[in-house]
Amino acid sequence: MKRWLAFAPLAALAALGILFATFGLHHDPHYAPDALVGQAAPDARLPGLDGSAPQDLKGRLAPGTLVNFFASWCAPCIQEQPALMALKAQGVRIVGVSYKDAPEKTRAMLARLGDPFAAVLVDRDGRTGLDYGVSGVPETFLIGQGGRILAKHTGPLTPESAEALLERAPAG
């Protein structure tokens, strides 16, 4: 009986190896769940970057608005800034949500790179990001009629990905 106990760790290791080979190796690391697409945007009250009193994020979401979660410490967020500035120049309304960032650092980033946002709200503790299902910044949501989330883009926006995201908006 004691001889079998000596092989128990080896059997457990083999079982784990089979489990990882079966499920772990077939996981697409680029897959990003879009759980909220088609649902109403979550309710959130966040302070403005300018220090204003908490505002209702959902109340700022007209159809065709993009909600962009970003941070000054996020290199891909800095990388997407030219695409956001181009969207602003095209008349696209973007609401920025500063995610887990210090307001003074967010202000410095926007002063340095340009401010593409119609409004910037501050999500210091990341709770609103969790409600939206943000797994990491940057993430951008397209809002439709009635405050519904029509589409989500994970990662930095490029001109091509921004165009593809906006194509999901109904004509009108």
C-alpha positions as CSV (number, residue, x, y, z in Angstrom):
1,M,0.0,0.0,0.0
2,K,2.8,2.4,0.8
3,R,4.3,1.9,-2.6
4,W,1.2,3.2,-4.2
5,L,1.3,6.4,-2.1
6,A,4.8,7.1,-3.5
7,F,3.2,7.2,-7.0
8,A,0.3,9.5,-6.0
9,P,2.2,12.8,-6.7
10,L,3.2,11.4,-10.1
11,A,-0.4,10.4,-10.9
12,A,-1.7,13.9,-9.8
13,L,1.0,15.5,-12.0
14,A,0.0,13.4,-15.0
15,A,-3.7,14.2,-14.4
16,L,-2.9,17.9,-14.4
17,G,-0.8,17.6,-17.5
18,I,-3.8,15.9,-19.3
19,L,-6.1,18.7,-18.1
20,F,-3.9,21.5,-19.3
21,A,-3.2,19.8,-22.6
22,T,-7.0,19.3,-23.1
23,F,-8.2,22.8,-22.1
24,G,-5.2,25.2,-21.7
25,L,-3.5,24.7,-25.0
26,H,-6.7,25.4,-26.9
27,H,-7.5,28.7,-25.3
28,D,-7.2,31.8,-27.6
29,P,-5.3,34.4,-25.6
30,H,-6.7,37.1,-27.9
31,Y,-10.3,36.3,-27.1
32,A,-12.0,39.1,-25.2
33,P,-15.5,38.5,-23.8
34,D,-18.2,40.9,-24.9
35,A,-20.7,40.0,-22.2
36,L,-22.4,43.4,-22.1
37,V,-22.8,43.9,-25.8
38,G,-26.6,44.2,-26.5
39,Q,-27.3,45.1,-22.9
40,A,-27.9,48.5,-21.2
41,A,-24.8,50.4,-20.1
42,P,-24.3,50.0,-16.4
43,D,-25.3,52.9,-14.1
44,A,-22.4,54.8,-12.7
45,R,-21.9,58.2,-10.9
46,L,-18.3,59.4,-11.3
47,P,-16.6,62.7,-10.5
48,G,-15.4,64.8,-13.4
49,L,-11.6,65.2,-14.0
50,D,-12.1,68.9,-13.4
51,G,-13.1,68.1,-9.8
52,S,-16.8,68.5,-10.5
53,A,-19.4,66.6,-8.4
54,P,-20.2,63.0,-9.4
55,Q,-22.1,62.8,-12.7
56,D,-24.3,60.1,-14.1
57,L,-22.2,58.5,-16.8
58,K,-25.3,56.9,-18.5
59,G,-26.8,60.4,-18.8
60,R,-23.9,61.4,-21.0
61,L,-24.3,58.5,-23.4
62,A,-26.1,59.7,-26.5
63,P,-26.4,57.2,-29.4
64,G,-23.1,57.0,-31.3
65,T,-21.0,57.9,-28.3
66,L,-17.8,56.1,-27.6
67,V,-16.9,55.4,-24.0
68,N,-13.1,54.9,-23.7
69,F,-11.5,53.6,-20.5
70,F,-7.9,54.7,-20.4
71,A,-5.1,55.6,-18.0
72,S,-1.9,57.7,-18.1
73,W,0.2,54.7,-17.0
74,C,-1.0,52.6,-19.9
75,A,1.3,52.6,-22.9
76,P,-1.4,51.3,-25.4
77,C,-3.6,54.2,-24.2
78,I,-0.9,56.6,-25.3
79,Q,-0.5,54.7,-28.5
80,E,-4.2,55.1,-29.3
81,Q,-4.3,58.8,-28.6
82,P,-3.8,59.9,-32.3
83,A,-6.8,57.7,-33.4
84,L,-8.9,59.3,-30.7
85,M,-7.9,62.8,-31.8
86,A,-8.8,61.9,-35.4
87,L,-12.2,60.7,-34.2
88,K,-12.8,63.9,-32.4
89,A,-11.8,65.9,-35.6
90,Q,-14.5,63.8,-37.4
91,G,-17.1,64.9,-34.9
92,V,-17.3,61.6,-33.0
93,R,-18.4,62.1,-29.4
94,I,-16.1,60.3,-26.9
95,V,-16.5,60.2,-23.2
96,G,-13.3,59.2,-21.4
97,V,-13.2,57.3,-18.2
98,S,-9.8,57.7,-16.4
99,Y,-9.4,54.2,-14.9
100,K,-7.5,53.7,-11.7
101,D,-5.4,56.8,-12.3
102,A,-4.5,59.9,-10.4
103,P,-6.4,62.9,-11.8
104,E,-3.2,65.1,-11.9
105,K,-1.5,62.4,-14.0
106,T,-4.5,62.1,-16.3
107,R,-4.6,65.9,-16.8
108,A,-0.9,66.0,-17.6
109,M,-1.3,63.2,-20.2
110,L,-4.2,65.0,-21.9
111,A,-2.3,68.3,-21.8
112,R,0.7,66.6,-23.4
113,L,-1.1,64.5,-26.0
114,G,-4.3,66.4,-26.6
115,D,-7.8,65.9,-25.2
116,P,-10.1,64.0,-27.5
117,F,-12.9,63.7,-24.9
118,A,-16.2,65.6,-24.7
119,A,-16.0,64.8,-20.9
120,V,-13.6,62.9,-18.7
121,L,-14.9,61.1,-15.6
122,V,-12.7,59.5,-12.9
123,D,-12.9,55.9,-11.9
124,R,-10.3,55.9,-9.1
125,D,-11.2,52.5,-7.6
126,G,-12.0,50.8,-10.9
127,R,-15.6,49.8,-9.8
128,T,-17.2,51.2,-12.9
129,G,-14.6,49.4,-15.1
130,L,-15.6,46.2,-13.4
131,D,-19.3,46.9,-14.0
132,Y,-18.5,47.4,-17.7
133,G,-16.4,44.2,-17.7
134,V,-13.1,46.0,-18.4
135,S,-10.3,43.5,-18.2
136,G,-7.5,46.0,-19.0
137,V,-7.2,49.4,-20.5
138,P,-7.7,50.7,-23.1
139,E,-11.2,49.4,-23.9
140,T,-13.8,51.3,-25.9
141,F,-17.6,50.8,-26.0
142,L,-20.0,52.0,-28.7
143,I,-23.3,53.2,-27.2
144,G,-26.6,52.9,-29.1
145,Q,-30.2,53.9,-28.7
146,G,-31.5,53.7,-25.2
147,G,-28.0,53.5,-23.7
148,R,-27.4,50.0,-25.1
149,I,-23.8,48.8,-25.7
150,L,-23.6,48.0,-29.4
151,A,-20.0,46.9,-29.6
152,K,-16.7,46.7,-27.6
153,H,-13.1,47.0,-28.7
154,T,-10.3,45.7,-26.5
155,G,-6.9,47.2,-26.9
156,P,-5.7,50.4,-28.6
157,L,-7.9,51.9,-31.3
158,T,-6.3,52.3,-34.7
159,P,-8.0,54.1,-37.6
160,E,-9.1,50.8,-39.0
161,S,-10.4,49.4,-35.7
162,A,-12.2,52.7,-34.9
163,E,-13.9,52.6,-38.4
164,A,-14.9,49.0,-37.8
165,L,-16.3,49.9,-34.4
166,L,-18.3,52.9,-35.7
167,E,-19.7,50.7,-38.6
168,R,-21.6,48.9,-35.9
169,A,-23.7,52.0,-35.2
170,P,-27.0,52.1,-36.9
171,A,-27.3,54.6,-39.7
172,G,-29.2,57.7,-38.8
